[in-house]
């Protein structure tokens, strides 16, 4: 393929292997066997997002200074360290430390992956394909989750501790493979890495862009307030099925099937926009997950509980490739990673703060957590609707 389009597929493979988690469906059970209660389990995701919040801009500046490729490598090294440490973790304190490492890894990767892909496209004048390409790399990401979930049903079917440990070891090996592929990435030859510019100047330019660009700011608020809370959905997955009377065998299967739907949703998100247009397409993409959370708050029986989880987990991936395209249209290459990290920082602190309330309500009654998530998403989808004018430069 002509260009650095091979960067797209390398990123896709990195996404696949770095998300090939064989223990994810039984993660809550693993935590509980290590003595963690539900509040502590929920707090770990808050610690991850809080770390992302603190590290987003510094890591984005680093990516703009040293390049996207090196930042991706650093992110995967941190992820591998976290997985290895996870094998030996025994207490809440250990998991807190691992969450901090994971947050740093996510922060390094969050802005630079998108920036690397977009600049690789821009280098050959194909940046308008960002929504399609983002959907493709997102499909690889979700495929990793699918395979991990399906194989986890075989590896940890009997929930033996030794089998769960094996699943973690296999996951660490998979992350190591992603790290190996990251060394094959090619840095886009665009003049964005200005070593002589101060990090403070790059940050100021990014903040100025967000402050002065009304359309970009509206898109950011839409993206933040309609965050589908996928991390909390995963945390609530086992207790939700237990409450609905769903057999444990469906934990891995539902995650796998939902992942297949997520692949299709992510890969063909651009067609969703083409069919409905920007205004209606984004309204539906952001509104539907909120409505499904409302339905999940009801007691509708095991069959519907499985279907609702699968559809919500899969469909909520439609919005991400579209938002990635809309963000990047408004950001210049010189500050792309820093600006994207700034946006992710806003999202991280929002998820952390709302997660505290969501977790507290879920500890009282799980349905209340679903209702709050649904209410916030529906409000954001309606209050910050966008149209064609907002996504054009």
C-alpha positions as CSV (number, residue, x, y, z in Angstrom):
1,X,0.0,0.0,0.0
2,X,1.3,3.4,-0.9
3,X,2.6,5.5,1.9
4,X,2.8,5.0,5.5
5,X,-0.6,3.5,5.3
6,X,1.2,0.5,6.8
7,X,1.3,2.7,10.0
8,X,-2.4,2.2,10.1
9,X,-2.2,-1.5,10.2
10,X,0.7,-1.5,12.6
11,X,-1.4,0.6,14.9
12,X,-4.3,-1.8,14.3
13,X,-2.1,-4.8,15.3
14,X,-0.8,-2.9,18.4
15,X,-4.4,-2.2,19.3
16,X,-5.3,-5.9,18.9
17,X,-2.4,-7.4,21.0
18,X,-2.5,-4.7,23.6
19,X,-6.2,-5.4,24.2
20,X,-6.1,-9.2,24.1
21,X,-7.0,-9.5,27.7
22,X,-7.8,-13.1,28.7
23,X,-8.9,-12.3,32.3
24,X,-11.1,-9.3,31.8
25,X,-14.5,-11.1,32.1
26,X,-13.5,-12.4,35.6
27,X,-11.5,-9.3,36.7
28,X,-14.1,-8.3,39.4
29,X,-14.0,-11.9,40.7
30,X,-10.2,-11.8,40.8
31,X,-10.3,-8.5,42.8
32,X,-12.8,-10.0,45.2
33,X,-10.5,-13.0,45.8
34,X,-7.7,-10.6,46.7
35,X,-10.0,-9.1,49.4
36,X,-11.3,-6.0,47.6
37,X,-14.8,-4.8,48.1
38,X,-17.0,-3.3,45.5
39,X,-16.2,0.3,46.5
40,X,-12.4,-0.4,46.3
41,X,-12.9,-2.1,42.9
42,X,-14.7,1.0,41.5
43,X,-12.1,3.3,43.0
44,X,-9.3,1.7,40.9
45,X,-10.8,3.0,37.7
46,X,-11.0,6.5,39.3
47,X,-7.3,6.3,40.2
48,X,-6.5,5.4,36.6
49,X,-8.5,8.3,35.3
50,X,-7.1,10.7,37.9
51,X,-3.6,9.7,36.9
52,X,-4.5,10.2,33.2
53,X,-5.8,13.7,34.2
54,X,-2.5,14.6,35.8
55,X,-0.3,13.2,33.1
56,X,-2.3,14.0,29.9
57,X,-0.7,17.4,29.0
58,X,2.8,16.5,30.1
59,X,2.7,13.3,28.1
60,X,1.1,15.1,25.1
61,X,3.9,17.7,25.2
62,X,6.5,14.9,25.3
63,X,4.8,13.3,22.2
64,X,5.0,16.6,20.3
65,X,8.6,17.0,21.4
66,X,10.1,13.5,20.9
67,X,7.7,12.1,18.4
68,X,4.6,9.8,18.3
69,X,6.5,6.5,17.9
70,X,8.6,6.9,21.0
71,X,5.6,7.9,23.0
72,X,3.7,4.7,21.9
73,X,6.7,2.6,22.9
74,X,6.8,4.2,26.3
75,X,3.1,3.6,26.8
76,X,3.4,-0.1,26.0
77,X,6.4,-0.5,28.2
78,X,4.4,0.9,31.1
79,X,1.4,-1.4,30.2
80,X,3.7,-4.4,30.2
81,X,5.2,-3.5,33.6
82,X,1.6,-3.2,34.9
83,X,0.6,-6.6,33.6
84,X,3.6,-8.3,35.1
85,X,3.0,-6.6,38.4
86,X,-0.6,-7.7,38.3
87,X,0.5,-11.4,38.5
88,X,2.0,-10.8,41.9
89,X,-0.4,-8.2,43.4
90,X,-2.1,-9.3,46.6
91,X,-3.5,-6.2,48.2
92,X,-5.5,-3.1,47.5
93,X,-2.3,-1.0,47.8
94,X,-0.6,-3.1,45.1
95,X,-3.6,-2.6,42.7
96,X,-3.5,1.1,43.4
97,X,0.2,1.2,42.3
98,X,-0.7,-0.8,39.2
99,X,-3.5,1.6,38.4
100,X,-1.1,4.5,38.5
101,X,1.2,2.8,36.1
102,X,-1.8,2.0,33.9
103,X,-2.9,5.6,34.0
104,X,0.5,6.8,32.9
105,X,0.5,4.3,30.0
106,X,-3.0,5.4,28.9
107,X,-1.9,9.1,29.1
108,X,1.1,8.5,26.9
109,X,-1.0,6.6,24.3
110,X,-4.2,8.6,24.3
111,X,-3.2,11.6,22.3
112,X,-0.2,10.2,20.3
113,X,-1.9,7.2,18.7
114,X,-4.5,9.4,17.1
115,X,-1.9,12.0,16.2
116,X,0.4,9.4,14.6
117,X,-2.5,8.0,12.5
118,X,-3.8,11.4,11.4
119,X,-0.4,12.8,10.5
120,X,0.4,9.6,8.6
121,X,-2.7,10.3,6.5
122,X,-2.0,14.0,6.2
123,X,1.5,13.3,4.9
124,X,-0.1,11.9,1.7
125,X,-3.1,14.2,1.6
126,X,-5.6,11.6,2.9
127,X,-6.5,13.2,6.2
128,X,-10.2,13.3,5.2
129,X,-10.2,9.5,5.6
130,X,-9.6,9.8,9.4
131,X,-13.1,8.7,10.4
132,X,-12.8,5.6,8.2
133,X,-9.3,4.8,9.3
134,X,-10.1,5.5,13.0
135,X,-13.0,3.0,12.6
136,X,-10.6,0.5,11.2
137,X,-8.0,0.8,14.0
138,X,-10.9,0.8,16.5
139,X,-12.1,-2.5,14.9
140,X,-8.7,-4.1,15.6
141,X,-9.0,-2.8,19.2
142,X,-12.3,-4.4,19.7
143,X,-11.3,-7.6,17.9
144,X,-8.6,-8.0,20.6
145,X,-11.3,-7.7,23.3
146,X,-13.4,-10.3,21.4
147,X,-10.7,-12.9,21.2
148,X,-9.7,-12.3,24.8
149,X,-13.3,-12.7,26.0
150,X,-14.0,-15.8,23.9
151,X,-10.7,-17.6,24.9
152,X,-11.2,-16.5,28.5
153,X,-14.3,-18.7,28.6
154,X,-12.1,-21.6,27.8
155,X,-9.1,-20.6,30.0
156,X,-11.0,-19.6,33.2
157,X,-14.3,-21.4,32.8
158,X,-14.0,-23.1,36.1
159,X,-12.7,-19.9,37.9
160,X,-9.7,-21.7,39.4
161,X,-7.1,-19.2,40.7
162,X,-4.3,-21.0,38.8
163,X,-6.2,-20.6,35.6
164,X,-6.8,-16.9,36.2
165,X,-3.1,-16.5,36.8
166,X,-2.4,-18.3,33.5
167,X,-4.8,-15.9,31.8
168,X,-2.9,-12.9,33.2
169,X,0.5,-14.4,32.0
170,X,-0.9,-14.9,28.5
171,X,-2.1,-11.3,28.5
172,X,1.4,-10.0,29.5
173,X,2.8,-12.0,26.6
174,X,0.3,-10.4,24.2
175,X,1.2,-6.9,25.4
176,X,4.9,-7.8,24.9
177,X,4.0,-8.6,21.2
178,X,2.3,-5.2,20.9
179,X,5.5,-3.6,22.2
180,X,7.6,-5.4,19.6
181,X,5.3,-4.2,16.8
182,X,5.6,-0.6,18.0
183,X,9.3,-0.5,17.1
184,X,8.3,-1.0,13.5
185,X,6.2,2.2,13.4
186,X,7.4,5.0,11.1
187,X,7.4,8.5,12.3
188,X,5.4,10.8,10.0
189,X,7.8,13.3,8.3
190,X,5.8,16.4,9.2
191,X,7.4,19.4,10.9
192,X,5.6,19.1,14.2
193,X,8.4,18.1,16.6
194,X,10.0,21.5,17.4
195,X,12.6,20.6,19.9
196,X,13.5,24.3,20.4
197,X,10.0,25.3,21.5
198,X,9.3,25.3,25.2
199,X,6.7,22.8,26.4
200,X,4.8,25.8,28.0
201,X,4.4,27.4,24.6
202,X,2.9,24.2,23.1
203,X,0.5,24.0,26.1
204,X,-0.5,27.6,25.7
205,X,-1.2,27.2,22.0
206,X,-3.4,24.1,22.7
207,X,-5.4,25.9,25.4
208,X,-5.7,29.0,23.2
209,X,-7.1,26.8,20.3
210,X,-9.7,25.2,22.6
211,X,-10.7,28.5,24.1
212,X,-11.0,30.4,20.8
213,X,-12.6,27.7,18.6
214,X,-16.3,27.6,19.5
215,X,-17.0,24.7,17.3
216,X,-14.2,22.6,18.7
217,X,-15.3,23.5,22.2
218,X,-18.8,22.4,21.5
219,X,-17.6,19.1,20.1
220,X,-15.4,18.6,23.2
221,X,-18.4,19.1,25.5
222,X,-20.5,16.7,23.5
223,X,-17.7,14.1,23.6
224,X,-17.2,14.6,27.4
225,X,-20.8,14.6,28.5
226,X,-21.8,11.7,26.4
227,X,-18.9,9.5,27.5
228,X,-20.5,6.0,27.6
229,X,-18.7,5.0,30.8
230,X,-17.4,1.8,29.3
231,X,-15.0,1.2,32.3
232,X,-17.9,1.3,34.7
233,X,-20.1,-0.8,32.5
234,X,-17.3,-3.5,32.7
235,X,-17.2,-3.2,36.4
236,X,-20.9,-3.6,36.8
237,X,-21.1,-6.4,34.2
238,X,-20.8,-9.4,36.7
239,X,-23.1,-7.9,39.4
240,X,-25.6,-6.8,36.8
241,X,-25.8,-10.4,35.4
242,X,-26.0,-11.8,38.9
243,X,-28.9,-9.5,39.8
244,X,-30.7,-10.5,36.6
245,X,-30.1,-14.2,37.2
246,X,-27.8,-14.7,34.2
247,X,-25.6,-17.8,34.2
248,X,-21.8,-17.0,34.8
249,X,-21.0,-18.7,31.5
250,X,-22.4,-15.6,29.7
251,X,-19.8,-13.3,31.2
252,X,-17.2,-14.1,28.6
253,X,-19.7,-14.9,25.8
254,X,-21.6,-11.6,26.2
255,X,-18.3,-9.6,26.2
256,X,-17.2,-11.5,23.1
257,X,-20.4,-11.0,21.2
258,X,-20.6,-7.4,22.3
259,X,-17.1,-7.0,21.1
260,X,-18.0,-8.3,17.6
261,X,-20.8,-5.7,17.4
262,X,-18.3,-3.1,18.6
263,X,-15.9,-4.0,15.8
264,X,-18.7,-3.4,13.2
265,X,-19.8,-0.2,14.9
266,X,-16.3,1.2,15.0
267,X,-15.3,0.1,11.5
268,X,-18.5,1.4,9.8
269,X,-19.1,4.5,11.9
270,X,-18.3,6.6,8.9
271,X,-21.2,5.0,7.0
272,X,-23.5,5.7,9.9
273,X,-22.6,9.4,9.5
274,X,-23.0,9.1,5.7
275,X,-26.5,7.6,6.2
276,X,-27.9,10.1,8.7
277,X,-25.7,13.1,8.4
278,X,-23.6,14.8,11.1
279,X,-26.5,16.2,13.1
280,X,-28.8,13.2,13.2
281,X,-25.9,10.7,13.2
282,X,-24.1,12.1,16.2
283,X,-27.4,12.6,18.1
284,X,-28.3,8.9,17.6
285,X,-24.7,7.7,18.3
286,X,-24.6,9.6,21.6
287,X,-28.3,9.3,22.7
288,X,-28.9,5.5,22.3
289,X,-26.3,4.4,25.0
290,X,-28.0,6.7,27.5
291,X,-31.4,5.2,26.7
292,X,-30.1,1.6,27.0
293,X,-28.7,2.5,30.5
294,X,-32.3,3.4,31.5
295,X,-33.5,0.0,30.3
296,X,-30.6,-1.7,32.2
297,X,-31.9,-0.1,35.4
298,X,-35.1,-2.2,35.1
299,X,-35.5,-5.9,36.0
300,X,-36.3,-7.4,32.7
301,X,-35.1,-11.0,33.0
302,X,-31.8,-12.7,32.1
303,X,-32.3,-12.9,28.3
304,X,-33.0,-9.2,28.0
305,X,-30.2,-8.3,30.4
306,X,-27.7,-10.2,28.1
307,X,-29.1,-8.5,25.0
308,X,-29.0,-5.0,26.5
309,X,-25.4,-5.4,27.7
310,X,-24.3,-6.8,24.3
311,X,-26.0,-4.0,22.3
312,X,-24.8,-1.2,24.6
313,X,-21.3,-2.5,24.8
314,X,-21.2,-2.7,21.0
315,X,-23.1,0.3,19.8
316,X,-21.4,2.9,22.1
317,X,-18.3,2.6,19.8
318,X,-20.0,4.4,16.9
319,X,-19.3,7.9,18.4
320,X,-15.5,7.5,19.0
321,X,-14.2,7.4,15.4
322,X,-16.5,10.3,14.4
323,X,-15.4,12.4,17.3
324,X,-11.7,11.6,16.5
325,X,-12.3,12.9,13.0
326,X,-14.0,16.0,14.2
327,X,-11.4,16.9,16.8
328,X,-8.5,16.5,14.4
329,X,-10.1,18.7,11.7
330,X,-9.7,21.6,14.0
331,X,-6.1,20.9,15.3
332,X,-2.8,21.6,13.5
333,X,-0.1,19.0,13.5
334,X,2.4,21.1,15.5
335,X,0.3,20.8,18.6
336,X,-1.9,17.8,17.8
337,X,-0.8,15.4,20.5
338,X,-0.9,18.1,23.2
339,X,-4.3,19.3,22.1
340,X,-5.7,15.8,22.0
341,X,-4.2,15.1,25.4
342,X,-5.8,18.3,26.7
343,X,-9.2,17.1,25.6
344,X,-8.6,13.7,27.1
345,X,-7.5,15.4,30.3
346,X,-10.9,17.1,30.5
347,X,-12.6,13.8,29.9
348,X,-10.5,12.0,32.5
349,X,-11.2,14.4,35.4
350,X,-14.9,14.3,34.4
351,X,-15.0,10.5,34.5
352,X,-13.1,10.4,37.8
353,X,-15.5,12.8,39.5
354,X,-18.7,11.4,38.1
355,X,-17.4,7.9,38.8
356,X,-17.3,8.6,42.5
357,X,-21.0,9.4,42.5
358,X,-21.8,6.6,40.2
359,X,-19.9,4.0,42.3
360,X,-21.5,5.4,45.5
361,X,-25.0,5.0,44.1
362,X,-24.3,1.6,42.6
363,X,-23.1,0.4,46.1
364,X,-26.6,1.4,47.4
365,X,-28.5,0.0,44.4
366,X,-26.9,-1.0,41.1
367,X,-29.9,0.3,39.1
368,X,-29.3,3.9,40.4
369,X,-25.8,3.8,38.9
370,X,-27.3,3.0,35.5
371,X,-30.0,5.7,35.9
372,X,-27.4,8.3,36.6
373,X,-25.2,7.4,33.7
374,X,-28.2,7.4,31.4
375,X,-29.4,10.8,32.6
376,X,-26.0,12.4,32.1
377,X,-25.5,11.0,28.6
378,X,-29.0,12.0,27.4
379,X,-28.5,15.5,28.7
380,X,-25.2,15.9,26.9
381,X,-26.5,14.4,23.7
382,X,-29.4,16.9,23.6
383,X,-27.7,20.0,25.1
384,X,-24.6,19.9,22.9
385,X,-25.9,18.8,19.5
386,X,-23.6,19.5,16.6
387,X,-24.1,19.9,12.8
388,X,-22.1,20.2,9.6
389,X,-20.9,23.7,10.5
390,X,-19.3,22.6,13.7
391,X,-17.1,19.9,12.0
392,X,-15.8,22.0,9.2
393,X,-12.7,24.1,9.5
